[in-house]
Amino acid sequence: MFVTCKRYAEQPHDALTILNDGFLKAFTNISKYKNELGSFRPWLKTIIINSAIDHTRSTNKGAHIIHIDNILEPGNDDFQLNFTIQREEVLQHFKLLPPVTRTVINLFALDGYNYTEIAEMLNISESTTRWHVGEARKRLKHSMRLNKSKDCQV
């Protein structure tokens, strides 16, 4: 669960705060957990992700969210990279993204939520969610290419 928190946090102590808040919420609401609905881990992970979203909202009250109502879906080959990259390297590139964009791409690419679910969670339009995913792809692609070209020059 701490790895999930680290994806949403800028600093390790923020990730620990998210984790603690999530566990507190889980223990406070443990009576609401129903074993028939599935295993405990997905229930807890949902609480942790929601705690991360709450933390992002509280720390970025003045953050600029770009609302775009008509956006084209990025092409299928928009995020094709021609080199291998380790998971930890990808997570380091994620940390370079603006907080809202990082939250959206985490929910979409790593946690498996769709555009509609993300829009509802963050209280933004679905097209804004799509824009953030496209923007994250563009920035990550650029960042990874720069990093790869630096590695090749050494």
N, C-alpha and C positions, 0 to 999 in steps of 0.2 A: 504494500500500500504506500510505503514511503516513496517508492519510485514514481508512482502515479502523482503524488504530491509534488515531487521535484519538477515534474514536467510543467506544472502550472505556476510554480514559484520562481521568483527571480533570485532569491537567496536561500541557502539551506535552512536558516532559522525560520523563514516564511513557510517552507515545506513542513517543518516540524510543527509550526502553529496550525497549519491546515490539518495535519494528521491528528493532532490533539483535539482540535475542534470536532473533527469527524468522529473520532472515537467517543468523545463526550456525547455527541448527538446519538450515536449508535447505542451506547449504554443507557442513555436516558429513554430511548424509544425501543428498547429491546422487547418490550411486551407487544409491540406492533408487528414484530417479525413472526411470520407464519411458515413453519417448516414445509407445509404442503406446496407452497409456491416455488420452492427451489432451494438451492443451497445457500448458506449464509454468506459466502464470499461475494457473489454478485450484489446482494443486498447491501453489504458493507461498502463495496466499491462505489455504488451509486451514492451513498451518503458521503463518502470521501470526495467524490467528484463535485457534488453539490456544495460541499464545504469549500472546495477550491474556487468554485464560481462565486460563492459569497465573499470569500477573501479577496478575489480579484475586483469585485464590485466595490468593496469597502476601501481598498487601497488605491483605486483608480477613479475616485469620484469625479474628478475633472477630466478624465480621459476622453479623448475625442473619438467618437464612433461615427464612422462615415456611413450614411444611409444612401443607398443607391437602389432605386426601384426597378429599373430596367437594365439588367445585366445579362450578358451572353454567357452561356455555360462554357467553361474552358474546354479546349480540345482534349481528346484522349491522350495525345502525345505531349501535352503541356509540361509534364513533369518527368520526362524520361532522362535519366542520367546514364552516361556510358561508363561508369566506374563503380566499384564496390565501396561502400562506406559502412562503418560500424555503427551500431545503435547509439553508443555513447556520443559519437561525433554528430549524429543527427540531432540528438537532444541538445548538444551545445549550440547548434545552429538555431534550434527552436528558441533558445534563450535570447537570441538577437532580435526576435520579432517583437513588435509592440504588444503590450499586454492583452488587449482584446483580440487581436489577430492570433496570438499564441493560444489563447483559450479556445477560440473557434477551431483552429487546426488540430489541437489536441483532442477535442471532442469528436471531430470528424474523422481524422486519420487514425488516431490511436485508440480511441474509445468506442468507435463504431456507430456514433449517433448520426442520423441523417439531417439534412438541412432544416426540415420542419421542426424536429425535436430540439435542435440547437437554438433555432429562432425563438421557440417557446421558453426554453430555459433562460436565455439571456434577454428576453423581452425586446428583440429586434426583429426586423422583417426577414423573411426567407431570402430575399434578394441581397440583403446586407450580409447575411451569413454566406451566401455564395461569393460575394465580393471578397470577404475576408479569407475564404479558402483559396480563391484565385490569387489574391495578394500574397498570402503565405507561400503558395507554390512558387510564385514569381521570385519572391525574396529569398526563399530557401535555395532555389535553383541557382540564383546569382551568387549567393553566399558560398554554396558548395563548389561552384565552378571556380570562384576566386581562391578558395582554400586549396582546391586540387591543383590549380596553376602554381600556387606558392610551393606546394609539395614537390612539383615537377622541377622547379627551378633550383632546389637545394642540392 
